[in-house]
Amino acid sequence: MSGGESALDLAARRLEQAVHLLEQRLAQRLKAAGDNVGGLFDQDRAKLAAELDEARARERELEVAGAEASAALGRAILEIRAALNGASPSSAEH
């Protein structure tokens, strides 16, 4: 201890140094964790983008299948109407 420095002053200075060191280490760990999270975020984003592309492709396939089913249903309706009316399906279309 120096002449004007009490044990309390010395303890306070040591505490300040310890807190400063703790803050530095915490900042380093947060930065490292942030870097890891950033990489995980990029991976998640790429995965989600791929899943979105797959979902859009599936949507297009379903739209085509729906249009085909609708057309087939329309033809079936015409055939049923023609059969009920006693006409041939080709004459019911015109």
N, CA, C and O atoms as a GROMACS GRO file, in nm:
protein
  376
    1MET      N    1   0.083  -0.118   0.000
    1MET     CA    2   0.000   0.000   0.000
    1MET      C    3   0.087   0.124   0.000
    1MET      O    4   0.188   0.131   0.071
    2SER      N    5   0.047   0.222  -0.081
    2SER     CA    6   0.120   0.348  -0.077
    2SER      C    7   0.065   0.432   0.036
    2SER      O    8  -0.034   0.396   0.100
    3GLY      N    9   0.129   0.545   0.062
    3GLY     CA   10   0.096   0.626   0.177
    3GLY      C   11  -0.048   0.666   0.188
    3GLY      O   12  -0.106   0.652   0.296
    4GLY      N   13  -0.113   0.718   0.078
    4GLY     CA   14  -0.249   0.768   0.088
    4GLY      C   15  -0.353   0.666   0.048
    4GLY      O   16  -0.471   0.698   0.041
    5GLU      N   17  -0.312   0.544   0.023
    5GLU     CA   18  -0.405   0.443  -0.028
    5GLU      C   19  -0.442   0.347   0.084
    5GLU      O   20  -0.356   0.285   0.146
    6SER      N   21  -0.572   0.336   0.109
    6SER     CA   22  -0.617   0.246   0.214
    6SER      C   23  -0.642   0.107   0.157
    6SER      O   24  -0.639   0.088   0.035
    7ALA      N   25  -0.664   0.014   0.242
    7ALA     CA   26  -0.695  -0.124   0.200
    7ALA      C   27  -0.823  -0.125   0.117
    7ALA      O   28  -0.837  -0.204   0.024
    8LEU      N   29  -0.915  -0.038   0.151
    8LEU     CA   30  -1.041  -0.030   0.076
    8LEU      C   31  -1.015   0.022  -0.065
    8LEU      O   32  -1.074  -0.030  -0.161
    9ASP      N   33  -0.929   0.122  -0.080
    9ASP     CA   34  -0.896   0.174  -0.213
    9ASP      C   35  -0.829   0.066  -0.296
    9ASP      O   36  -0.861   0.050  -0.414
   10LEU      N   37  -0.738  -0.007  -0.237
   10LEU     CA   38  -0.668  -0.114  -0.307
   10LEU      C   39  -0.766  -0.223  -0.351
   10LEU      O   40  -0.757  -0.272  -0.463
   11ALA      N   41  -0.859  -0.260  -0.265
   11ALA     CA   42  -0.959  -0.361  -0.298
   11ALA      C   43  -1.050  -0.312  -0.410
   11ALA      O   44  -1.086  -0.389  -0.499
   12ALA      N   45  -1.087  -0.186  -0.407
   12ALA     CA   46  -1.173  -0.128  -0.511
   12ALA      C   47  -1.101  -0.129  -0.645
   12ALA      O   48  -1.162  -0.160  -0.748
   13ARG      N   49  -0.972  -0.096  -0.646
   13ARG     CA   50  -0.895  -0.097  -0.770
   13ARG      C   51  -0.884  -0.239  -0.825
   13ARG      O   52  -0.898  -0.261  -0.945
   14ARG      N   53  -0.858  -0.335  -0.738
   14ARG     CA   54  -0.849  -0.475  -0.781
   14ARG      C   55  -0.984  -0.522  -0.836
   14ARG      O   56  -0.989  -0.597  -0.934
   15LEU      N   57  -1.091  -0.479  -0.773
   15LEU     CA   58  -1.225  -0.516  -0.820
   15LEU      C   59  -1.251  -0.455  -0.958
   15LEU      O   60  -1.306  -0.522  -1.045
   16GLU      N   61  -1.213  -0.330  -0.978
   16GLU     CA   62  -1.230  -0.265  -1.108
   16GLU      C   63  -1.151  -0.338  -1.217
   16GLU      O   64  -1.201  -0.355  -1.328
   17GLN      N   65  -1.030  -0.380  -1.186
   17GLN     CA   66  -0.948  -0.454  -1.282
   17GLN      C   67  -1.014  -0.588  -1.315
   17GLN      O   68  -1.016  -0.630  -1.431
   18ALA      N   69  -1.065  -0.656  -1.213
   18ALA     CA   70  -1.130  -0.785  -1.235
   18ALA      C   71  -1.256  -0.769  -1.320
   18ALA      O   72  -1.282  -0.850  -1.409
   19VAL      N   73  -1.334  -0.664  -1.294
   19VAL     CA   74  -1.455  -0.639  -1.372
   19VAL      C   75  -1.417  -0.606  -1.517
   19VAL      O   76  -1.483  -0.651  -1.610
   20HIS      N   77  -1.313  -0.527  -1.535
   20HIS     CA   78  -1.267  -0.492  -1.670
   20HIS      C   79  -1.224  -0.618  -1.745
   20HIS      O   80  -1.261  -0.636  -1.862
   21LEU      N   81  -1.148  -0.704  -1.681
   21LEU     CA   82  -1.104  -0.829  -1.743
   21LEU      C   83  -1.225  -0.918  -1.775
   21LEU      O   84  -1.230  -0.979  -1.882
   22LEU      N   85  -1.320  -0.924  -1.684
   22LEU     CA   86  -1.442  -1.003  -1.707
   22LEU      C   87  -1.520  -0.948  -1.826
   22LEU      O   88  -1.570  -1.025  -1.908
   23GLU      N   89  -1.531  -0.817  -1.837
   23GLU     CA   90  -1.602  -0.755  -1.950
   23GLU      C   91  -1.531  -0.787  -2.082
   23GLU      O   92  -1.598  -0.813  -2.183
   24GLN      N   93  -1.399  -0.784  -2.082
   24GLN     CA   94  -1.324  -0.817  -2.204
   24GLN      C   95  -1.350  -0.961  -2.247
   24GLN      O   96  -1.375  -0.989  -2.364
   25ARG      N   97  -1.343  -1.052  -2.151
   25ARG     CA   98  -1.365  -1.194  -2.183
   25ARG      C   99  -1.509  -1.219  -2.229
   25ARG      O  100  -1.533  -1.297  -2.320
   26LEU      N  101  -1.602  -1.152  -2.165
   26LEU     CA  102  -1.742  -1.166  -2.205
   26LEU      C  103  -1.762  -1.114  -2.347
   26LEU      O  104  -1.833  -1.176  -2.426
   27ALA      N  105  -1.701  -1.002  -2.380
   27ALA     CA  106  -1.712  -0.946  -2.514
   27ALA      C  107  -1.654  -1.042  -2.618
   27ALA      O  108  -1.711  -1.060  -2.725
   28GLN      N  109  -1.540  -1.104  -2.585
   28GLN     CA  110  -1.479  -1.201  -2.676
   28GLN      C  111  -1.572  -1.320  -2.698
   28GLN      O  112  -1.590  -1.366  -2.810
   29ARG      N  113  -1.630  -1.370  -2.590
   29ARG     CA  114  -1.719  -1.486  -2.602
   29ARG      C  115  -1.846  -1.451  -2.679
   29ARG      O  116  -1.894  -1.531  -2.759
   30LEU      N  117  -1.900  -1.334  -2.655
   30LEU     CA  118  -2.019  -1.291  -2.728
   30LEU      C  119  -1.990  -1.277  -2.877
   30LEU      O  120  -2.072  -1.312  -2.961
   31LYS      N  121  -1.872  -1.226  -2.909
   31LYS     CA  122  -1.834  -1.213  -3.050
   31LYS      C  123  -1.821  -1.351  -3.113
   31LYS      O  124  -1.870  -1.373  -3.224
   32ALA      N  125  -1.756  -1.442  -3.043
   32ALA     CA  126  -1.740  -1.579  -3.096
   32ALA      C  127  -1.876  -1.645  -3.112
   32ALA      O  128  -1.901  -1.712  -3.212
   33ALA      N  129  -1.964  -1.627  -3.015
   33ALA     CA  130  -2.098  -1.686  -3.024
   33ALA      C  131  -2.175  -1.622  -3.138
   33ALA      O  132  -2.248  -1.690  -3.209
   34GLY      N  133  -2.159  -1.491  -3.155
   34GLY     CA  134  -2.227  -1.422  -3.265
   34GLY      C  135  -2.179  -1.471  -3.401
   34GLY      O  136  -2.258  -1.486  -3.493
   35ASP      N  137  -2.050  -1.497  -3.412
   35ASP     CA  138  -1.996  -1.550  -3.538
   35ASP      C  139  -2.056  -1.687  -3.567
   35ASP      O  140  -2.092  -1.717  -3.681
   36ASN      N  141  -2.066  -1.769  -3.464
   36ASN     CA  142  -2.126  -1.902  -3.481
   36ASN      C  143  -2.272  -1.892  -3.519
   36ASN      O  144  -2.319  -1.965  -3.606
   37VAL      N  145  -2.344  -1.802  -3.455
   37VAL     CA  146  -2.486  -1.785  -3.485
   37VAL      C  147  -2.504  -1.735  -3.628
   37VAL      O  148  -2.596  -1.777  -3.697
   38GLY      N  149  -2.417  -1.645  -3.672
   38GLY     CA  150  -2.425  -1.595  -3.808
   38GLY      C  151  -2.411  -1.707  -3.909
   38GLY      O  152  -2.484  -1.710  -4.008
   39GLY      N  153  -2.319  -1.798  -3.885
   39GLY     CA  154  -2.303  -1.913  -3.973
   39GLY      C  155  -2.424  -2.003  -3.972
   39GLY      O  156  -2.466  -2.053  -4.076
   40LEU      N  157  -2.481  -2.022  -3.855
   40LEU     CA  158  -2.602  -2.104  -3.844
   40LEU      C  159  -2.718  -2.036  -3.915
   40LEU      O  160  -2.800  -2.102  -3.979
   41PHE      N  161  -2.725  -1.904  -3.902
   41PHE     CA  162  -2.832  -1.830  -3.969
   41PHE      C  163  -2.821  -1.847  -4.120
   41PHE      O  164  -2.922  -1.869  -4.188
   42ASP      N  165  -2.700  -1.837  -4.173
   42ASP     CA  166  -2.680  -1.853  -4.317
   42ASP      C  167  -2.721  -1.993  -4.362
   42ASP      O  168  -2.781  -2.009  -4.468
   43GLN      N  169  -2.688  -2.094  -4.281
   43GLN     CA  170  -2.726  -2.231  -4.314
   43GLN      C  171  -2.878  -2.246  -4.313
   43GLN      O  172  -2.936  -2.306  -4.403
   44ASP      N  173  -2.941  -2.191  -4.211
   44ASP     CA  174  -3.087  -2.198  -4.201
   44ASP      C  175  -3.153  -2.126  -4.318
   44ASP      O  176  -3.251  -2.175  -4.375
   45ARG      N  177  -3.100  -2.011  -4.354
   45ARG     CA  178  -3.156  -1.934  -4.464
   45ARG      C  179  -3.144  -2.012  -4.595
   45ARG      O  180  -3.238  -2.015  -4.674
   46ALA      N  181  -3.029  -2.074  -4.617
   46ALA     CA  182  -3.010  -2.153  -4.739
   46ALA      C  183  -3.105  -2.273  -4.742
   46ALA      O  184  -3.160  -2.307  -4.846
   47LYS      N  185  -3.122  -2.335  -4.626
   47LYS     CA  186  -3.212  -2.451  -4.617
   47LYS      C  187  -3.356  -2.408  -4.645
   47LYS      O  188  -3.428  -2.475  -4.719
   48LEU      N  189  -3.397  -2.297  -4.586
   48LEU     CA  190  -3.533  -2.248  -4.607
   48LEU      C  191  -3.556  -2.207  -4.752
   48LEU      O  192  -3.664  -2.229  -4.806
   49ALA      N  193  -3.454  -2.149  -4.815
   49ALA     CA  194  -3.467  -2.110  -4.955
   49ALA      C  195  -3.485  -2.234  -5.043
   49ALA      O  196  -3.566  -2.234  -5.136
   50ALA      N  197  -3.410  -2.340  -5.013
   50ALA     CA  198  -3.424  -2.464  -5.090
   50ALA      C  199  -3.562  -2.526  -5.068
   50ALA      O  200  -3.624  -2.574  -5.162
   51GLU      N  201  -3.609  -2.523  -4.944
   51GLU     CA  202  -3.742  -2.577  -4.915
   51GLU      C  203  -3.851  -2.495  -4.985
   51GLU      O  204  -3.949  -2.551  -5.034
   52LEU      N  205  -3.833  -2.364  -4.991
   52LEU     CA  206  -3.929  -2.279  -5.059
   52LEU      C  207  -3.931  -2.310  -5.208
   52LEU      O  208  -4.039  -2.317  -5.269
   53ASP      N  209  -3.815  -2.330  -5.268
   53ASP     CA  210  -3.809  -2.366  -5.410
   53ASP      C  211  -3.881  -2.498  -5.435
   53ASP      O  212  -3.955  -2.512  -5.533
   54GLU      N  213  -3.859  -2.596  -5.347
   54GLU     CA  214  -3.926  -2.725  -5.361
   54GLU      C  215  -4.078  -2.709  -5.348
   54GLU      O  216  -4.155  -2.769  -5.423
   55ALA      N  217  -4.120  -2.627  -5.252
   55ALA     CA  218  -4.264  -2.606  -5.232
   55ALA      C  219  -4.327  -2.537  -5.353
   55ALA      O  220  -4.438  -2.570  -5.393
   56ARG      N  221  -4.255  -2.442  -5.412
   56ARG     CA  222  -4.308  -2.374  -5.531
   56ARG      C  223  -4.318  -2.470  -5.649
   56ARG      O  224  -4.414  -2.465  -5.726
   57ALA      N  225  -4.219  -2.557  -5.663
   57ALA     CA  226  -4.224  -2.656  -5.771
   57ALA      C  227  -4.341  -2.750  -5.749
   57ALA      O  228  -4.413  -2.783  -5.844
   58ARG      N  229  -4.361  -2.791  -5.626
   58ARG     CA  230  -4.474  -2.880  -5.593
   58ARG      C  231  -4.606  -2.808  -5.619
   58ARG      O  232  -4.702  -2.868  -5.667
   59GLU      N  233  -4.612  -2.679  -5.587
   59GLU     CA  234  -4.732  -2.600  -5.613
   59GLU      C  235  -4.765  -2.599  -5.762
   59GLU      O  236  -4.881  -2.616  -5.801
   60ARG      N  237  -4.662  -2.578  -5.845
   60ARG     CA  238  -4.684  -2.578  -5.990
   60ARG      C  239  -4.735  -2.714  -6.037
   60ARG      O  240  -4.825  -2.722  -6.120
   61GLU      N  241  -4.677  -2.822  -5.983
   61GLU     CA  242  -4.723  -2.956  -6.020
   61GLU      C  243  -4.869  -2.976  -5.981
   61GLU      O  244  -4.947  -3.034  -6.057
   62LEU      N  245  -4.905  -2.929  -5.862
   62LEU     CA  246  -5.043  -2.944  -5.816
   62LEU      C  247  -5.139  -2.859  -5.900
   62LEU      O  248  -5.252  -2.900  -5.926
   63GLU      N  249  -5.094  -2.741  -5.942
   63GLU     CA  250  -5.179  -2.658  -6.028
   63GLU      C  251  -5.205  -2.728  -6.160
   63GLU      O  252  -5.318  -2.727  -6.210
   64VAL      N  253  -5.103  -2.788  -6.218
   64VAL     CA  254  -5.119  -2.862  -6.344
   64VAL      C  255  -5.214  -2.980  -6.323
   64VAL      O  256  -5.305  -3.002  -6.403
   65ALA      N  257  -5.191  -3.054  -6.215
   65ALA     CA  258  -5.278  -3.169  -6.187
   65ALA      C  259  -5.421  -3.124  -6.164
   65ALA      O  260  -5.515  -3.192  -6.206
   66GLY      N  261  -5.439  -3.012  -6.096
   66GLY     CA  262  -5.574  -2.959  -6.073
   66GLY      C  263  -5.642  -2.919  -6.203
   66GLY      O  264  -5.760  -2.945  -6.222
   67ALA      N  265  -5.565  -2.856  -6.292
   67ALA     CA  266  -5.622  -2.817  -6.422
   67ALA      C  267  -5.661  -2.940  -6.503
   67ALA      O  268  -5.766  -2.942  -6.567
   68GLU      N  269  -5.576  -3.042  -6.500
   68GLU     CA  270  -5.608  -3.166  -6.572
   68GLU      C  271  -5.732  -3.233  -6.513
   68GLU      O  272  -5.817  -3.283  -6.586
   69ALA      N  273  -5.741  -3.235  -6.380
   69ALA     CA  274  -5.857  -3.296  -6.315
   69ALA      C  275  -5.984  -3.217  -6.347
   69ALA      O  276  -6.090  -3.276  -6.369
   70SER      N  277  -5.972  -3.085  -6.350
   70SER     CA  278  -6.087  -3.002  -6.382
   70SER      C  279  -6.135  -3.029  -6.526
   70SER      O  280  -6.254  -3.041  -6.551
   71ALA      N  281  -6.039  -3.038  -6.618
   71ALA     CA  282  -6.075  -3.067  -6.757
   71ALA      C  283  -6.141  -3.204  -6.768
   71ALA      O  284  -6.241  -3.219  -6.839
   72ALA      N  285  -6.086  -3.303  -6.699
   72ALA     CA  286  -6.145  -3.437  -6.703
   72ALA      C  287  -6.284  -3.437  -6.643
   72ALA      O  288  -6.374  -3.505  -6.694
   73LEU      N  289  -6.303  -3.362  -6.536
   73LEU     CA  290  -6.434  -3.352  -6.473
   73LEU      C  291  -6.533  -3.285  -6.568
   73LEU      O  292  -6.648  -3.327  -6.579
   74GLY      N  293  -6.488  -3.182  -6.636
   74GLY     CA  294  -6.574  -3.114  -6.733
   74GLY      C  295  -6.617  -3.209  -6.845
   74GLY      O  296  -6.733  -3.208  -6.886
   75ARG      N  297  -6.523  -3.290  -6.894
   75ARG     CA  298  -6.558  -3.387  -6.998
   75ARG      C  299  -6.658  -3.490  -6.945
   75ARG      O  300  -6.752  -3.528  -7.014
   76ALA      N  301  -6.636  -3.534  -6.822
   76ALA     CA  302  -6.726  -3.632  -6.763
   76ALA      C  303  -6.866  -3.574  -6.747
   76ALA      O  304  -6.965  -3.643  -6.771
   77ILE      N  305  -6.874  -3.449  -6.707
   77ILE     CA  306  -7.005  -3.383  -6.692
   77ILE      C  307  -7.077  -3.378  -6.827
   77ILE      O  308  -7.196  -3.405  -6.835
   78LEU      N  309  -7.003  -3.342  -6.932
   78LEU     CA  310  -7.063  -3.338  -7.066
   78LEU      C  311  -7.114  -3.476  -7.108
   78LEU      O  312  -7.222  -3.488  -7.165
   79GLU      N  313  -7.036  -3.579  -7.080
   79GLU     CA  314  -7.077  -3.714  -7.116
   79GLU      C  315  -7.202  -3.757  -7.039
   79GLU      O  316  -7.291  -3.821  -7.094
   80ILE      N  317  -7.206  -3.721  -6.911
   80ILE     CA  318  -7.323  -3.758  -6.829
   80ILE      C  319  -7.447  -3.684  -6.878
   80ILE      O  320  -7.554  -3.743  -6.892
   81ARG      N  321  -7.432  -3.554  -6.906
   81ARG     CA  322  -7.545  -3.477  -6.958
   81ARG      C  323  -7.592  -3.534  -7.091
   81ARG      O  324  -7.712  -3.545  -7.117
   82ALA      N  325  -7.497  -3.569  -7.174
   82ALA     CA  326  -7.532  -3.624  -7.305
   82ALA      C  327  -7.605  -3.757  -7.287
   82ALA      O  328  -7.702  -3.784  -7.357
   83ALA      N  329  -7.557  -3.838  -7.194
   83ALA     CA  330  -7.621  -3.967  -7.172
   83ALA      C  331  -7.762  -3.948  -7.116
   83ALA      O  332  -7.855  -4.020  -7.155
   84LEU      N  333  -7.779  -3.852  -7.027
   84LEU     CA  334  -7.912  -3.825  -6.970
   84LEU      C  335  -8.008  -3.769  -7.074
   84LEU      O  336  -8.128  -3.795  -7.069
   85ASN      N  337  -7.956  -3.693  -7.167
   85ASN     CA  338  -8.039  -3.633  -7.271
   85ASN      C  339  -8.054  -3.723  -7.394
   85ASN      O  340  -8.128  -3.692  -7.486
   86GLY      N  341  -7.982  -3.834  -7.393
   86GLY     CA  342  -7.991  -3.927  -7.504
   86GLY      C  343  -7.913  -3.885  -7.626
   86GLY      O  344  -7.938  -3.937  -7.735
   87ALA      N  345  -7.819  -3.794  -7.611
   87ALA     CA  346  -7.738  -3.749  -7.725
   87ALA      C  347  -7.598  -3.806  -7.710
   87ALA      O  348  -7.560  -3.854  -7.603
   88SER      N  349  -7.522  -3.802  -7.817
   88SER     CA  350  -7.384  -3.848  -7.810
   88SER      C  351  -7.298  -3.736  -7.750
   88SER      O  352  -7.330  -3.618  -7.769
   89PRO      N  353  -7.190  -3.770  -7.677
   89PRO     CA  354  -7.106  -3.667  -7.613
   89PRO      C  355  -7.048  -3.568  -7.713
   89PRO      O  356  -7.032  -3.451  -7.680
   90SER      N  357  -7.017  -3.612  -7.834
   90SER     CA  358  -6.956  -3.518  -7.930
   90SER      C  359  -7.057  -3.413  -7.975
   90SER      O  360  -7.018  -3.299  -8.003
   91SER      N  361  -7.185  -3.447  -7.984
   91SER     CA  362  -7.283  -3.348  -8.024
   91SER      C  363  -7.319  -3.255  -7.910
   91SER      O  364  -7.366  -3.144  -7.935
   92ALA      N  365  -7.298  -3.297  -7.784
   92ALA     CA  366  -7.328  -3.212  -7.669
   92ALA      C  367  -7.222  -3.102  -7.651
   92ALA      O  368  -7.249  -2.999  -7.590
   93GLU      N  369  -7.102  -3.126  -7.704
   93GLU     CA  370  -6.995  -3.027  -7.690
   93GLU      C  371  -7.019  -2.909  -7.784
   93GLU      O  372  -6.967  -2.801  -7.756
   94HIS      N  373  -7.093  -2.923  -7.890
   94HIS     CA  374  -7.110  -2.817  -7.990
   94HIS      C  375  -7.233  -2.739  -7.967
   94HIS      O  376  -7.262  -2.646  -8.042
   0.00000   0.00000   0.00000
